[in-house]
């Protein structure tokens, strides 16, 4: 896998070269080395994948659910067997630490496990005698061909938010992973092939915007699952919905954490540091703002600054490393630019992670954790998703003011509260306008059997990833009303 070769698409059960001649180099963000090339497939390659998926669906939708999940059982075994190899691949192409990569992959495998429950989760409902001699039932049927478009930051987990449920429900899939991190899914698709899914049920097309647009526009693709930044999520949602598709688009975030004076400060500092700086801040549930209430800032500010300054940054495959690089040099430049704008707007850099060099990895895209105090809630930094290891500190006089600051954001992905007060926790849970809430938890990531929620500009659509929302999204409900008068019965 780790070679300067152009990756192949997986279509109709065959690995085949893309028709496109252009390819994008895939870099190890810690070393700067080119480790592969992702072909920039276009409409012609998407068309081939759609033809294969459409043909396969005619048979796959008729396979009993109990039989459809058998390849998923085998896939789970294969993922476990190759767990270490895949986790290392995530680190090599994404940059996160090996422990973070292993955690990501484990959460992805959980979704494979949950999807094997489709024979129960896909059940419909019925009621006899809605009128005299008339019965009514609701059944679920697969929607057809599904397009899945995933981001760079969780190349193993996020595709597995969608793919297992889609195929278990009887759909066929066209997956387009991020062109920045395509190797992980290329490896997983080898395991999909080995698990025995029929040809055309799962297809992989590498590419960039041209491939995305072709997926959004193709009339035979019935549903789109997407995760990415809010501007791109809004674009994908609008274009796909305008083409008559059902769509779920997870967007960006600006996740606030509220710290009350009665919080356990040692625990809070440790958890917030992991939330803000884990995965180099490149996750949609990373905390990026801390609002300290009343006297909480006195202790927390110093402790979080110490935690940021002491965090060990380097190549994620090396022992003891706590934070890796950001994905590209362009991302590093953008993050540093936002820090500069924040300082220009009055923020005080308590810990400044700009201009970082890691000995032996001078070509890596490294930043150190950054903590900025007195950030103006109206500033560009406060309103923009940084997607890097930058934590902004703000203050509020009371819980009500802090909740108002949380709800004033255009984003609504996650908000967390640290306290020992059950009353404050209930008020926070009840009043915050976000989809995922954490109480004394810094990353409120739902388990696979709950939906990964998100509100406002953090989500476009109605049904989220994972759990029963996935079943509703990947199936259509059909209602049947039946009457069988006794006079019509044949006599034998």
C-alpha positions in Angstrom: 0.0 0.0 0.0 2.7 2.5 1.0 4.3 3.1 -2.4 4.3 5.9 -4.9 1.7 4.2 -7.1 -1.5 5.5 -8.5 -4.4 3.9 -6.6 -7.1 2.0 -8.5 -10.9 2.2 -8.3 -12.9 -0.8 -7.2 -15.9 -1.2 -9.5 -18.0 -4.3 -10.2 -15.8 -6.4 -8.1 -12.6 -5.5 -10.0 -9.7 -3.2 -9.2 -9.3 -1.0 -12.3 -7.4 2.1 -13.3 -9.3 5.3 -13.5 -10.0 6.8 -16.9 -8.6 10.1 -15.7 -4.9 10.8 -16.4 -4.5 13.3 -13.5 -3.6 12.2 -10.0 -3.1 13.9 -6.7 0.0 13.0 -4.6 -0.8 11.6 -1.1 1.6 12.9 1.5 2.5 11.6 4.9 1.8 14.8 6.8 4.5 14.1 9.4 7.4 13.3 7.0 6.3 15.1 3.9 7.0 12.0 1.8 4.7 11.1 -1.1 3.3 7.7 -0.3 0.8 7.2 -3.1 -1.2 9.0 -5.8 -5.0 9.3 -5.9 -6.5 9.4 -9.4 -8.8 12.3 -10.0 -11.6 10.3 -11.5 -14.4 12.1 -13.3 -17.9 11.5 -14.6 -16.9 8.5 -16.8 -15.6 6.6 -13.8 -18.6 7.4 -11.7 -20.9 6.3 -14.5 -19.1 2.9 -14.6 -19.6 2.6 -10.8 -23.3 3.5 -11.0 -23.9 1.0 -13.8 -22.3 -1.7 -11.7 -24.2 -0.7 -8.5 -27.5 -0.4 -10.3 -27.2 -3.9 -11.8 -26.0 -5.4 -8.5 -28.9 -3.8 -6.7 -31.5 -5.7 -8.7 -30.3 -8.9 -7.1 -28.9 -7.6 -3.7 -32.2 -6.0 -2.7 -33.8 -9.5 -3.0 -31.3 -11.2 -0.7 -32.9 -11.9 2.7 -31.6 -9.6 5.4 -30.2 -12.5 7.4 -28.1 -13.4 4.4 -27.1 -9.8 3.6 -25.4 -9.5 7.0 -23.2 -12.6 6.6 -20.5 -10.7 4.7 -20.6 -8.0 7.4 -19.8 -10.7 10.1 -16.8 -11.8 7.9 -15.8 -8.2 7.4 -15.7 -7.6 11.1 -13.4 -10.6 11.6 -11.1 -9.3 8.9 -11.0 -5.8 10.3 -10.1 -7.2 13.7 -7.4 -9.4 12.2 -5.8 -6.5 10.3 -6.5 -3.9 13.0 -2.9 -2.9 13.6 -2.0 -2.6 10.0 -5.0 -0.4 9.2 -4.4 1.8 12.2 -0.8 2.4 11.2 -2.0 3.3 7.7 -4.4 5.9 9.2 -1.5 7.4 11.1 0.8 7.4 8.0 -1.7 9.2 5.8 -3.7 11.3 8.3 -1.0 12.2 10.9 -2.8 11.3 14.1 -1.1 9.3 16.8 -1.3 5.5 16.7 -3.5 5.5 19.8 -5.9 7.9 18.1 -6.0 5.9 14.9 -6.7 2.7 16.9 -9.6 4.5 18.7 -11.0 5.7 15.4 -10.9 2.3 13.9 -12.5 0.7 16.9 -15.4 3.1 16.7 -15.8 2.3 13.0 -15.9 -1.4 13.6 -18.6 -0.9 16.2 -20.9 0.3 13.4 -20.2 -2.9 11.5 -21.3 -4.8 14.6 -24.5 -2.8 15.0 -25.4 -3.1 11.3 -25.5 -6.9 11.7 -28.7 -6.4 13.7 -30.6 -5.3 10.5 -33.0 -8.3 10.6 -34.4 -6.8 13.8 -33.8 -3.1 13.1 -35.3 -3.1 9.7 -38.6 -4.7 10.8 -41.8 -2.9 9.9 -45.1 -2.8 11.7 -48.7 -3.9 11.2 -52.2 -3.5 12.6 -55.1 -5.9 12.0 -58.7 -4.6 11.5 -58.0 -1.0 10.8 -61.6 -1.4 9.5 -63.7 -4.5 9.4 -61.7 -7.2 7.6 -59.0 -4.8 6.5 -55.4 -5.0 7.7 -52.6 -2.4 7.3 -48.8 -2.9 7.4 -45.7 -0.8 6.9 -42.6 -2.4 5.4 -39.1 -1.0 4.7 -37.4 -1.4 1.4 -33.9 -0.2 0.3 -33.7 3.1 -1.6 -31.3 1.9 -4.3 -27.8 3.2 -5.1 -26.2 5.3 -2.4 -23.3 7.8 -2.7 -21.0 8.2 0.3 -18.5 11.1 0.3 -16.1 11.2 3.3 -13.4 13.6 4.7 -9.7 13.3 5.5 -9.8 13.5 9.2 -11.3 10.1 10.0 -10.5 8.0 6.9 -11.4 4.7 8.7 -14.4 5.6 11.0 -16.6 7.9 9.0 -17.0 5.6 5.9 -18.1 2.9 8.4 -20.7 5.3 9.8 -22.5 4.7 6.5 -21.4 1.7 4.5 -22.5 -1.2 6.8 -26.0 0.2 7.3 -26.5 1.0 3.6 -25.6 -2.5 2.4 -27.3 -4.3 5.2 -30.5 -2.5 4.3 -30.2 -3.8 0.8 -28.7 -0.9 -1.0 -25.6 -0.7 -3.1 -22.8 1.8 -2.5 -20.4 4.1 -4.3 -17.8 5.4 -1.9 -15.6 8.4 -2.6 -13.0 8.8 0.2 -11.0 12.0 0.6 -8.3 12.3 -2.0 -6.0 13.4 0.8 -6.4 10.2 2.7 -7.5 7.4 0.3 -5.2 4.6 1.4 -7.2 3.5 4.4 -10.4 2.8 2.5 -8.4 1.2 -0.4 -7.2 -1.3 2.2 -10.7 -1.7 3.8 -12.2 -2.4 0.3 -9.7 -5.2 -0.1 -11.3 -6.7 3.0 -14.8 -6.0 1.7 -13.8 -8.0 -1.4 -12.4 -10.8 0.8 -15.6 -10.8 2.9 -17.5 -12.0 -0.1 -19.9 -9.1 -1.0 -21.2 -9.7 -4.5 -19.7 -7.7 -7.3 -21.1 -4.2 -7.6 -22.6 -4.0 -4.1 -19.7 -1.9 -2.8 -17.7 0.3 -5.2 -14.9 2.7 -4.6 -14.1 5.8 -6.8 -11.2 8.0 -6.0 -11.3 11.7 -7.0 -12.0 15.3 -6.2 -14.7 17.8 -7.0 -15.5 16.4 -10.5 -16.2 13.0 -9.0 -18.3 14.5 -6.2 -20.4 16.5 -8.7 -20.9 13.5 -10.9 -22.2 11.6 -7.8 -24.5 14.4 -6.8 -25.9 14.8 -10.3 -26.4 11.2 -11.4 -30.1 10.3 -11.6 -29.7 6.7 -10.5 -28.0 7.6 -7.2 -30.9 8.0 -4.8 -29.2 9.1 -1.5 -26.1 10.9 -0.4 -24.2 10.7 2.9 -21.6 13.3 3.4 -19.2 14.7 6.1 -17.1 17.8 5.7 -16.9 21.5 6.3 -20.1 23.6 6.5 -19.6 25.4 3.2 -19.1 22.2 1.3 -21.9 20.5 3.3 -24.2 23.3 2.3 -23.1 22.9 -1.4 -23.5 19.1 -1.4 -26.9 19.3 0.3 -28.2 22.0 -2.0 -27.0 20.3 -5.2 -28.1 16.8 -4.3 -31.5 17.9 -2.9 -32.1 19.9 -6.0 -31.6 16.7 -8.0 -34.3 15.0 -5.9 -32.0 12.9 -3.6 -32.4 12.3 0.1 -29.3 13.8 1.8 -27.5 13.8 5.1 -24.6 16.3 5.4 -22.6 16.7 8.6 -20.9 20.1 8.5 -18.4 22.0 10.6 -18.4 23.0 14.3 -17.2 25.5 16.9 -17.6 23.4 20.0 -17.8 25.2 23.3 -17.0 23.9 26.7 -18.3 25.6 29.8 -16.4 25.3 33.0 -18.0 26.1 36.4 -16.1 27.0 39.5 -17.3 23.7 41.2 -15.7 21.5 38.5 -12.9 19.1 39.3 -10.2 21.2 37.7 -7.6 18.5 37.4 -10.0 16.2 35.6 -11.4 19.0 33.6 -8.0 20.2 32.4 -6.9 16.7 31.3 -10.2 16.0 29.4 -10.3 19.5 27.8 -6.7 19.2 26.6 -7.4 15.8 25.0 -10.6 17.3 23.4 -8.9 20.4 22.0 -5.6 19.0 21.0 -6.3 15.4 20.2 -6.1 14.6 16.5 -4.4 18.0 16.2 -7.8 19.6 16.6 -8.9 18.1 13.3 -12.2 16.5 14.4 -15.7 17.8 14.3 -16.1 17.2 18.0 -12.9 19.0 19.1 -13.5 21.6 21.7 -12.3 24.9 20.4 -13.8 27.4 22.9 -13.7 27.3 26.7 -16.1 29.6 28.6 -15.1 29.9 32.2 -17.8 31.0 34.6 -17.0 33.4 37.5 -13.9 32.3 39.4 -13.3 29.2 37.3 -10.8 31.0 35.1 -8.3 31.5 37.9 -7.3 27.9 38.2 -8.3 26.6 34.8 -6.4 29.1 32.7 -3.1 28.3 34.2 -3.6 24.5 34.2 -4.8 24.4 30.5 -1.8 26.5 29.5 0.6 24.1 31.3 -1.1 21.1 29.6 -0.8 22.7 26.2 2.8 23.7 26.6 3.8 20.2 27.8 2.0 18.2 25.1 4.5 16.1 23.2 4.2 16.8 19.4 5.8 14.6 16.7 5.3 11.6 14.4 2.3 9.6 15.5 4.0 6.2 15.1 6.7 7.1 17.7 6.2 6.2 21.3 5.1 8.9 23.7 3.8 11.2 21.1 0.6 13.0 22.1 -0.2 15.0 19.0 0.7 14.7 15.4 0.7 17.2 12.5 -2.2 18.8 10.6 -3.0 17.4 7.3 -1.3 19.8 4.8 1.1 22.8 4.8 -1.9 24.8 3.5 -3.9 23.9 6.6 -1.0 24.9 8.8 -0.8 28.3 7.1 -4.5 28.8 7.4 -4.5 28.0 11.1 -1.6 30.3 11.8 -3.3 33.0 9.9 -6.4 32.7 12.1 -4.3 32.8 15.2 -2.7 36.0 13.9 -6.1 37.5 13.3 -7.2 36.6 16.8 -4.2 38.3 18.3 -4.7 41.4 16.1 -8.3 41.5 17.5 -7.1 41.5 21.1 -6.6 37.9 22.1 -3.6 37.1 24.3 -1.5 34.1 23.3 -0.8 32.3 26.5 0.8 29.4 24.5 1.7 30.1 20.9 2.2 27.0 18.7 3.1 28.8 15.5 6.4 28.2 13.7 6.9 24.7 15.1 9.7 22.5 13.9 10.0 18.9 15.1 13.6 17.6 14.9 14.0 14.9 12.3 10.6 15.9 10.7 11.3 19.3 9.4 9.1 18.7 6.4 6.1 17.9 8.5 3.0 20.0 8.9 3.5 20.6 12.6 1.9 23.1 15.0 2.0 23.0 18.7 -1.1 23.5 20.9 -2.1 27.2 21.1 -4.1 28.8 23.9 -5.5 32.3 23.4 -7.1 34.2 26.3 -9.6 37.1 26.2 -10.9 36.1 22.8 -13.6 38.5 21.6 -16.8 36.5 20.9 -17.5 38.8 18.0 -14.1 38.2 16.4 -13.5 36.2 13.2 -11.5 33.7 15.3 -14.4 33.1 17.6 -16.8 32.4 14.7 -14.6 30.4 12.4 -14.0 26.7 12.6 -10.2 26.5 13.0 -9.8 22.8 12.6 -6.5 22.8 14.3 -5.0 22.7 17.9 -6.2 26.1 18.9 -8.2 26.8 22.1 -9.9 30.1 22.7 -10.7 31.2 26.2 -13.7 33.4 27.1 -15.5 34.4 30.3 -19.1 34.5 31.5 -20.5 35.8 34.8 -23.0 32.9 35.3 -24.5 29.8 33.7 -27.2 31.7 31.9 -24.7 34.0 30.2 -22.6 31.0 29.2 -25.5 29.2 27.7 -26.4 32.3 25.8 -22.9 32.4 24.4 -23.2 28.8 23.4 -26.5 29.4 21.7 -25.3 32.5 19.9 -23.1 30.4 17.6 -24.2 29.5 14.1 -22.9 26.0 14.7 -24.6 23.4 16.9 -22.6 20.2 16.8 -21.5 19.8 20.5 -21.3 21.6 23.8 -20.0 20.3 27.1 -20.3 21.4 30.7 -17.9 20.6 33.6 -19.5 20.8 37.0 -20.4 18.9 40.1 -23.9 20.4 40.1 -26.8 18.2 38.9 -29.1 21.2 38.6 -26.6 23.2 36.4 -26.1 20.0 34.3 -29.8 19.6 33.7 -30.2 23.3 32.8 -27.3 23.1 30.4 -28.6 19.9 28.8 -32.1 21.3 28.5 -31.3 24.8 27.1 -28.3 24.4 24.8 -29.2 24.3 21.1 -26.7 21.7 20.0 -27.1 18.1 18.8 -24.5 16.4 21.1 -24.1 17.4 24.8 -21.4 16.3 27.1 -21.5 16.5 30.9 -18.0 16.2 32.4 -17.1 14.7 29.0 -14.9 16.5 26.5 -15.8 14.6 23.3 -19.5 13.7 23.3 -19.2 11.1 20.5 -22.3 8.9 20.3 -21.9 5.2 20.4 -22.8 3.4 17.2 -26.4 2.6 18.3 -27.2 6.3 18.8 -27.4 9.0 16.0 -24.4 11.3 15.5 -26.5 14.4 15.9 -25.8 18.0 14.9 -27.9 21.2 14.7 -28.0 24.5 12.8 -25.0 25.0 10.5 -23.4 21.7 11.7 -25.9 19.5 9.9 -28.1 19.7 6.8 -30.8 17.1 6.5 -33.2 15.3 8.8 -31.7 11.9 9.6 -28.2 11.5 11.0 -25.6 8.9 10.8 -25.6 5.7 12.9 -28.2 3.8 14.8 -31.9 3.8 13.9 -31.5 7.1 12.0 -29.3 5.1 9.5 -32.1 2.6 9.0 -34.6 5.3 8.4 -32.3 7.1 5.9 -31.3 4.0 3.9 -34.9 2.6 3.6 -38.2 3.8 2.2 -41.4 3.0 4.0 -44.2 1.4 2.1 -47.7 1.1 3.5 -49.9 -1.7 2.4 -53.7 -1.9 3.0 -55.2 -5.3 2.5 -58.7 -6.8 2.3 -59.4 -10.4 1.7 -63.1 -11.0 1.8 -64.0 -14.6 2.8 -66.2 -14.9 -0.3 -63.1 -14.7 -2.5 -61.5 -17.8 -0.9 -61.0 -20.8 -3.0 -62.4 -24.0 -1.7 -60.1 -27.0 -1.8 
